[in-house]
Amino acid sequence: MAKNFSTLLFHFLLEKPIFQTAQSTPGWVPILIGALLLVGFIGLLIWLFTTGKLRQWYQAGTQGGKWKIQDLQLSNEIKKTERLKVTQIEELGKKAWDARVSDPAYQQAWSDLEAIEEQIEVVKVHSRNLQDNLNQVSTQTEEITQNYNNQIETLDNQRKETEQKLKQAQSELKQLETDIDSLANQKTSFQRDIKATRTDLINLEGSEEPDRGEIMANLNARLDSLVQNLLNVSNAEPELASKIPARQSEVLTLNTHVSDLGDQMKKLEYQKEQELEPLKQQIEALKKQIQNKTDEVQELERKMEPKVKALGHMVDTARPGSDVLQESYSKLDSVYRKMSNISQERDSISSKLEELDKTASRNFYLLILLGIIVITLAILLITGVL
């Protein structure tokens, strides 16, 4: 067993197969072969154990695996710490800029940031002027709108009041016409009744009824009453008719006034729209200009942001004195110490892995692989699957 274990495994796997299918061999042969494989593997383990190679391979394999796992954990830890360092450096740059902590070591970068900041301020001043103009035009628009709305509201109230009067006048006119029609109907009825009563009187004159006198007296009284009612109706009818022209004139006047008020309201609405239209256009133009300036500021701020973050590296290198930055310096120093410790641990592990018997470590894992193969084949042969 002086040869490398990987060579032994290679020859073992390439040997001529020592078993055949169950169709060409008796049923006990596969069982025997499986048993021999297990016995052979166990014998190999005993031999390796007695020679001390098993212990050597085991220690090399397990220790190498442990160190590799530790190295992987340390690698993940240093990546995490690196991300933390980048974040803290960016925060340092922002703090230095906000606190206006400058230093000759990064004068050019500082000048570039100041130049961008001046551009932002110029744009903001222009934007504020545009906003002031927008507020003035908006106020003017509101005042004009309110003025016209007040006039329109006054006319609308007058129109409603006039419409109410118009309805009242129309109602009174209709009532007059109804009353006149009623008087005409009454007049016709009285005339008919008078004619009928006179006919009854004429017919009664030639009658020999015993109570003819009393009947005639009643008919004459009724006739007098009907005549008097007819006279009253005839007198009332012209009086009512004389009121109709005045009512008709009032209705016409009120109707005309309602139409005039409606026309005045439409005219004011048109004048309002005509006067507001240029102001609306001016407002839209100002809003677009303000939005453009806002976009311009945002673009400059986006351009400024990476420069502020990049400033952190320069501040960290120069370390200008500032109470505001002391806490950030301390945090970064802690991160640097942690990264240094991790790097030292990884270097130590790398050295150990270099000194490790790689052949023995590899043989340990090949032995495990061989064991899995032998046990699997033995189980398949003994159970009759192969």
Secondary structure, DSSP 8 states (H G I E B T S, - for coil): --S-HHHHHHHHHHS--S---TTTS-THHHHHHHHHHHHHHHHHHHHHHHHTHHHHHHHHHHHHHHHHHHHHHHHHHHHHHHHHHHHHHHHHHHHHHHTT---GGGHHHHHHHHHHHHHHHHHHHHHHHHHHHHHHHHHHHHHHHHHHHHHHHHHHHHHHHHHHHHHHHHHHHHHHHHHHHHHHHHHHHHHHHHHHHHHHHHHHHT---TTHHHHHHHHHHHHHHHHHHHHHHHHHHHHHHHHHHHHHHHHHHHHHHHHHHHHHHHHHHHHHHHHHHHHHHHHHHHHHHHHHHHHHHHHHHHHHHHHHHHHHHHHHHH----HHHHHHHHHHHHHHHHHHHHHHHHHHHHHHHHHS-HHHHHHHHHHHHHHHHHHHHHHHHHTT--
